[in-house]
Amino acid sequence: MQKPPQSVDFALKETSPNIGAGSVTGDKLSCTYDLVEQMQYLYVRVVKAKDLPPKDITGSCDPYVEVKLGNYKGVTKHFEKKSNPEWNQVFAFSKDRIQASVLEVFVKDKDVVLDDLIGRMMFDLIDVPKRVPPDSPLAPQWYRLEDRKGDKIKAGELMLAVWMGTQADEAFPDAWHSDAASVGPDGVNKIRSKVYISPKLWYVRVNVIEAQDLVPGDKSRFPEVFVRGTLGNQALRTRTSQTKTVNPMWNEDLIFVVAEPFEEPLILTAEDRLGPNKDEVLGKCVIPLQLVQRRLDHKPVNTRWFNLEKHVIVDGEQKKETKFASRIHLRICLDGGYHVLDESTHYSSDLRPTAKQLWRSSIGILELGVLSAVGLMPMKKKDDRGTTDAYCVAKYGQKWIRTRTIVDSFAPRWNEQYTWEVFDPCTVITIGVFDNGHIHGGGGGKDSRIGKVRIRLSTLETDRVYTHSYPLLAIQTSGVRKTGEVQLAVRFTCSSLVNMLHMYSHPLLPKMHYVHPLSVMQLDSLRHQAMHIVSMRLSRSEPPLRKEVVEYMLDVDSHMWSMRRSKANFFRIMAVLSGLIAVGKWFDQICNWKNSLTTILIHILFIILVLYPELILPTIFLYLFLIGLWNYRWRPRHPPHMDTRLSHADAAHPDELDEEFDSFPTSRPSDIVRMRYDRLRSIAGRVQTVVGDLATQGERFQSLISWRDPRATTLFVTFCLIAAIVLYVTPFQVLALLIGLYVLRHPRFRHKLPSVPLNFFRRLPARSDSML
């Protein structure tokens, strides 16, 4: 079952970037950003101007500032008819691309035909000071403007600051970058790096107990009442009450997901089922979630009665009917003791409960350096050529980060570093690379996915810097494809080793998940709703983290049927069982005396363990200890990454991949759907046969003493009586020795026919002959 290693193209590669971490001669001033390569920038902060001379006939000016360095030119916004404008805008020019020795700053007057020059200033780059945090920001100064000849103009001053710095500068995230010179002023905000925080999610538990004094429209029949709960786009309903009266009872829980701040109320309606698609609303109750009690443990909250309002239509308008008040009895709370799952538990990045009072202290720090990417594929067309505007997104816990977008580059260099608090080492950080589809005025496009990487923190050694180039893999209908590589630097620093080791004894999820567990169906539904809420909230940020980006990072469609994943999971099970299979083959060789010396040694070991049974458990644990010690030499030295062979992506049939990417419900032609349905039926038939065989073996065990076959049960009961007498008078060690020697007997004393107990068991009756 051992698979051959995957091809070099899809493999993980260790790199040696020029970063400060781990280097003896590193720059001490750059210790804050020691996981990324230092990138030098020339910063120009344009603050404001004063006393600008008028240029128009009207006696006013529409000023803006143009910062020019070689072929790169940055422009501020312009103000209409303002002689004392304030911009407070920063321009950043990459030192690697500087091709001039003089920085030029122009103040111009916006005009219809040709912009007039108000004044200008020149800076020699040799004289520009260097600034490295934690130095305070460089104070801007007033400069007198000059005309084209270099003479000072009569009036007009500009306040600005010019300095050389790195990406560690606090002005870096909001600066206009020369790397993105082709992006217009409206698109600058869409390419900046940002940090996002996921909304705080709560489970809303509504225990619907009973209702009183309902007034059905048709009093000639027994009402079939149920309660429907609506919260945003979530709608749940109770079962129909068994007590078919005007005072129905349910005692049933409805659980919703909601995010802070609470924007929509909980709406409960009591409805009478009149027919298959016809329900009559008997009353409605609107409950603002701001007034709902918050629960931190499993203790029940107090119940409350709420009035059910009924609305009637009078002259085409809805009016509240207050003749008689029906009531509903509820126990409602915001459950803060649960962790609201918004990602798969197999690679969750956060396992803390909602309520902050229940959080444990952090156990360490996770630092991520997003260095660069190479070999990216063109993701869209621009000017009849392929281009990619790449950015990275990383998600761990409630914190999402987004790097700046590097425009039109297949080998972008971000060199941005981010930090997270770690509360549980058994969590996963997800890093995705995307193509920005909204920076050239296209608002209707989507951000295309390039690939993603997952790193489990528990597989990392503490205080070690991992610098690797991770393959970015994308599965498409044509097969698996490498879309590039992303270079990352990761360091997991542990603040307390004792606390981290103690975490391994704690349950994975908060206490409420075990005291009042939710069903698998509930968890799947609530996870889907939580993912939808998170994606909608983050898409409303500025710049937005697009819905398709969030869904890809959270693996929204991981629960959908996939023949490829089913095969991969089957081979994973076989790989797990391969150890047991290998032990079985080894034992069979021992029993068949393939190697006489080994078999004799096993006989001696077996006799020693039978004579001294107190050595059995110590021997087993010592053997496991020695195996673990032996395997330490070949321990993994690299973090895990996406494995194409494990995922069965390199051997998947194109039709299976087309089925995996099909929409739900299907959008394929009927003949293809029929073929896939028949294929699924054949697979299900095999599974059905295996399940039936397992049931048959279990029923044969039951029939040993059920007298379904009276002769077989008589033989078995008689054997049990004789065995009980023999075992009562025979020492256990003698019995174990005889059984062991019989099992290990020489092939000369064996025959190829099945043994007597196996023959007897196979003849026992099962219930398969009673099935239709």
Protein Blocks (a to p, Z undefined) as FASTA:
>chain_A
ZZcdddfklpccdddddbfehpakbcfklmmmmmbccddddddddfbdehiacfbfnopa
cddddddehjbccdddddehiabbcfkpacdddfklpcbfbdcdddddddfklccdfbdc
dddfklpccdddfbdcddddddddddfkopacfbdcdddddddddfkbmklmmpccfklm
mpcfklmmmmcccddddddddddddddfbdehiacfblmbccdddddddehjaccddddd
fblcfbdcfkpadddddddddfbdcdddddddfbfklccdfbdcdddfklpccdfblbdc
ddddddddddddeehiacddfkbccdddddddddfkbccdfbdfklccbfcdfblklpcc
dfbdcddddfbdehiacfbdeehiacddddddddehjbdcdddddehiabdcfkpadddd
dfbfkbcddddddddfklnopakbccddfbdcdddfklpcehiacddddddddddfkbcc
dfbdcddddddddfblklmmmmmmpcfbdfklmmmccdfklmmmmmmmmmmmmmmmmmmp
ccdddfklmmmmnommlmpccfklmmmmmmmmmmmmmmmmmmmmmmmmmmnomalmlmmm
mmmmmmmmmmmmmlmmmmmmmmmmmmmmmmmmmgcfbdcdddfklnommmccfklmmmmm
pccddfbdfklmmmmmmmmmmmmmmmmmmmmmmmmmmmmmmmmmnomammlmmmmmmmmm
mmmmmmmmpcfklmmmmmmmmmmpcfklgcfbdcfklmmmmmpccfklmpZZ
